Structure formats: C-alpha cells, structure tokens
Amino acid sequence: MTRVFNFSPGPATLPEPVLRQAAQEMLDWRGSGMSVMEMSHRGKEFMSIHAEAEATLRELLAIPANYKVLFMQGGAIGENAIVPMNLIGRTGRADYVLTGDWSKKSYKEARNFGTVNVAATAESSKFTAIPEQAAWKLDPGASYVHICSNETIGGVQFHWTPDTAGVPLVADMSSDILSRALDVSKYGLIYAGAQKNMGPSGLTVVIVREDLLGHALPVTPSAFNYKTQAENDSMYNTPPTYAIYIMGLVLQHVKATGGMPAVEEHNRAKARLLYDFLDGSSFYRNPVAKEDRSLMNVPFWLKDAALDEAFLKGAQARGMIQLKGHRSVGGMRASIYNAMPTEGVQALVQYMKEFESQHG
Amino acid sequence: MTRVFNFSPGPATLPEPVLRQAAQEMLDWRGSGMSVMEMSHRGKEFMSIHAEAEATLRELLAIPANYKVLFMQGGAIGENAIVPMNLIGRTGRADYVLTGDWSKKSYKEARNFGTVNVAATAESSKFTAIPEQAAWKLDPGASYVHICSNETIGGVQFHWTPDTAGVPLVADMSSDILSRALDVSKYGLIYAGAQKNMGPSGLTVVIVREDLLGHALPVTPSAFNYKTQAENDSMYNTPPTYAIYIMGLVLQHVKATGGMPAVEEHNRAKARLLYDFLDGSSFYRNPVAKEDRSLMNVPFWLKDAALDEAFLKGAQARGMIQLKGHRSVGGMRASIYNAMPTEGVQALVQYMKEFESQHG
C-alpha cells in the first residue's frame, strides 16, 4: 500500500492513525459487537461517542459554556440558507463581507430571507485581499455580520477578527476551523463543513451563542432549526453518526499531538515553506496580498498555462494529486490542511523546483 | 470478535461482507492511495463510486429513465420540509395520509408551506391499521398525496399502492425501501433516509419524476432544491461521500445475493417466523391488523410490563440488542431489516419461547 500526498481542497486527507483505528474498529467497536455505523444513535455506545466528540471540540477550541455545539447536515452551502433562516428574524437585516466565491455564495442565498447589505467587498482587487475594516459600512441594526474566514478558491484568509461593535459576527470557517487558535467569544456563530480539517463530508458543525437562538423564521425546517437541535442535543433527527465518530477520532488525534498551538505552528511552517518558495521564483506566482494569504489553500500559477498539464502529470507520477486549481480560476492549488504532513509540502516544493529547472 | 444481533430501528445492522470490505479498503481504495473519505468528490475515483451507486440502485429498483436519483442530506425529517418546499408550489395544496408518528410529523411540517389536508387518518384505530382507500378524501387539485409506506413505531406498512387519480404520489420509504420489489412508476417522488436498509445515516435518497421539478418555493435553500441538485448530479454541494460509498457496497451486496426478489422472500420469511410465533402465543401480543403488518418493524408487548426489564436483560445476555420499544409506546420492537439474518430472528423466537415458559 502506498499512500499519496493528497492536496484536495476537500474532502481532504485525514490523519493515517485515525484511518487505521477506524479500519480496526469497523466490525466491532470496542467489544460492542457492532460497527459504529450500525449503532442506534440513541444507544449508550453512540451517545458516548457523540458526547466525547463534543467535549473534545469544546476543549480544543475553548468553547465558552454559553455556546451550543450542534452537529448538523447540509454542509456550509446548506448553512448559507440555514443561518439567515435562524438569525435574520431578529431585525430582518444582515451585513455580508465579500472576500471571494464562498462569501458571495452565502450573500446571494441570504437575500431570500431578508434585507441583505454588502458591508464590504474585495471584488475590485479580484479578491486578492481582505477589505480593511476601516472601509466596512456596517449597519448597527443588522441581525449579524457574515464573513468567510478562509476562501479556498482565492486563497485569502482573515488573520484578524473584525470588530462589529456588538452586532453578532457569523463566520463560515469550513476551511480553517481547527487549524489555529480561536477566540470563540468574539463570534456569535461559527459554522463549518467537517471535510477539510475535521473529518468526512456530510457533517456540519455549528457553534452558536445561546442568546441568538429563538428567532427562526416560520419556514425554517425543524431539522435545521438551531433551537430545536440545541434542545435535543443534535438528535432531533438522526445525526450523521459515522461522520461524528470519525471527527471524534480526528479531534482526539489533534489533542494527542499537542492541541491547537502545535497544529497552528505546524500549519504556519508548512505554508511558509511554500510561500517562501513561490516568492523566490519568477516561474510561479501567487497574487494574494502577503498579509492576507491563506495558510490552508495556496493557489499558484505557472508562467505559461500551456505547461499546466505537464506539471499535473509529473506531480501525479510522484504521488501528489489534486493540485489542479479551481475550474473558475485555473492554475494550481495546494490545499495543505492539518493532516497534510510537512513531507508532502517538501515533496511539492522539491518537484516545483525540478519542474522549473526543466521548463523555466 | 463476537457480532451481536442488532434489532435497532435505525441506524441498523449492515451486511458483514460490506463492513469487511470497507475495513479492508479504508486506507487505500483500490490502489488510489486514499481512503474514500479523503477523496475529492469531483475526482475520478469518487465520481466512479457515485455513478456506480446510482446505477446499481436504478438497476435494483428498475427506476425509469424519466426519474432523477438524488443523494442528499438532512434525513427524512429534513425532507418533511424539503418535499413541500419543492413540490407544493404547483397548486399550493397537498394531501397527507396519517398512519402513525412519522406521517403525522411529515404533515405538521408541511403546514408551513401551503394548505395541507388530511386525506385519511388511522388515528381512531390508534394507528394499528392502514386506512382503506375507499375512505380517503383526496383533493384533485393537490400538488401531491403524501404517505409513509412503513411506520417504524406502530409497525404498520402499506402492502398496496394507493391510486391517487393522477395526483403525484409521494412516499417516505425510509424504513422499507430496498426491502421488496417496487413499481417506481406509480410514484411521483420517493424519499428515504439510508440508515435502515441502505447504509449509514447522513444520506438521503430522493427518486423524483422529472416533470415535478421546477416548482420550488423561493425560500428553498439551494442545497435542498431538487432541480438544482438534479442539474448538478447531486454535487451542487459536497455530498456525504463515505455514506454514498457504503450504500454502493450494500447495493452491490444485494445484487450479488439475488436482487429484490431474493431480498423480499428473505424478509417475508423472517417476518412470518416472528408473527406466526406471536399469533400462537397468549404471553406476547401485536395489535396490528394482519394485512397491514410491517415486514420491517415488529412491535410486541409482554403480558405484564413489569417483566420488560428482565426480558431485555436476558436478550442482551444472549447477544440480542436494541429490542426496547419506542419510548412513546413502550413494550418491545424487533426491527428486522434486510441485513438481519434469519438466524437472528430464530434466536429471538427461541429466546421468547424460553422466557414465556419461565414467566408465562
């Protein structure tokens, strides 16, 4: 068996020890005589798995007690509607900050549920920078301000937390949750699809301050009503049990390997390797403002797009896959989430050097 | 390793060969160097898994070409809202037939999206029978008629297909899809959470006739818009990839073991074993009308509820779990989905005999 270096933007590579444990426990979870997939979500075995996953997430991210943690379905794109359904009812208005494709998608979807204002947009820079806070036009009567903390396509990331003057800050953290230390208390709500840093697709984590619950619009489906799910410990409907189990294993792995400080340091070192190389090269380029570069998704372009296919083919031959850029922007993209080892980034940089010396 | 006989109403027991294959492929799916969990949903490996799962489902259920098969999230409880969001817009009205807790839940949720009529209800019989078609009060202007083909709590099941005089028939088949032969062409839409007969929780299958698409209400989230998902081969957002993979393995297993005729015969034989025993006993009872009894979920009550705990404890000691009835009705319930082997039902009947002879 040879494992590849998988640079997929998500679903993405997972820690090998997690996969080994999942394989080993597949037919019989700890003497229960069942796979986790087969367990009733209301049985004591799965209840313990569910509770431990939540407790570990709370511990790793230091989630304050006045926040609920919900395990839901529908991914971040589902949440693009579910967030306004649940939150916009307080005042009927919301602010959105546009930093790329994902936040634009969130904004468009929200317009079905109230009056939605663009508080700031980086469109004029082609989304290569995060708009400075001073330029944001915030509505003090907004129900919330929405940002996407990391844009996987453009490769920009917030490296500071906006000050929204008391209006709840809502963040789509799908692609950088669990990648660095986080002060949850600065947010009203955080949501994230699990399939980048936390586990398999099909699981959405929502962290929501309790006082924001209870404003759902009447069209909110019960399964997607935060208050209903909070009151039922995310078991109003059958949760995605196996995905929660895998996330729990990933969280345990993060904890065992040093927690958020170690993860963040690891991610910063990996990203530095790649950006330093890009900045020193005239063959490859990354157009993002240095202070706004993503530690998770590194898009880059070859000098000549005619070489793209050869680059990808050579990478594949060396066991490095999913480096093709998003179809909307072309070029390359290396997604280097938590579970991408340093060796993967080293191998990529080494290959990029060789390719440049052959084709530069 | 000792595997239990798991009578859980869902998530439920899965075929052991499926679990063995999943364990074996966990770290490296067929030489790809990745777990299925780690695959980009847009990569060729997962695309082939997705396509094969759909093709096998189409083959097993003989799904006509003018039906779309969608792989979604949110479970049947999510669909309780998603169905009216997508379908009620045509006329603004829908008919619901109430046969137990699940269809009642569907009905209540639908009322947020239009005028919803109870076409028939079995409430007067305490949901121990399916209401006769002759008594249904159908609205010819309804956008659809909704039924639940099998009620897991009451243990009643449709053994005939309603004639709705051209109005599209919508069925929640969460708990009996893939358990017997099915004429899909008699339905406008079928939906089912996967976690009984098809795979893990977190995956919802929707089979919808193409001409019903395109009537979604403006509040329908994009991720839950059938037309949007149909146009994007269920990849408008990241699908629950691992659950789709496991479902694909289950479907292959069903195909390899004889397809729907063999599955149906197996299920009928298992249910007969249990119902014949119940009917011959004065210690246990099942109150459901014989012609409406579920082949999937068999609720039964002991003569004396004071013996329930002892019954469950003895079952557990013999490796039979999750036999406790739903908290709303008490008693016992044996869920005997596809993957429950005959030996499991035989062991249960044997134990019930012994328990009766000791306590009867």
Interface residues (C-beta under 8 A of the other chain):
Chain A: M1 T2 R3 V4 N6 S8 P9 G10 P11 A12 T13 L14 E16 L19 R20 A22 A23 Q24 M26 L27 D28 S32 G33 M34 S35 M37 E38 M39 S40 H41 G43 Q73 G74 G75 A76 I77 G78 N80 A81 I82 M85 E109 N112 F113 G193 Q195 G199 P200 S201 G202 L203 L217 P218 V219 P221 S222 A223 F224 Y236 N237 T238 P239 P240 T241 Y242 A243 I246 G319 I321 Q322
Chain B: M1 T2 R3 V4 N6 S8 P9 G10 P11 A12 T13 L14 E16 L19 R20 A22 A23 Q24 M26 L27 D28 S32 G33 M34 S35 M37 E38 M39 S40 H41 G43 Q73 G74 G75 A76 I77 G78 N80 A81 I82 M85 E109 N112 F113 G193 Q195 G199 P200 S201 G202 L203 L217 P218 V219 P221 S222 A223 F224 Y236 N237 T238 P239 P240 T241 Y242 A243 I246 G319 I321 Q322
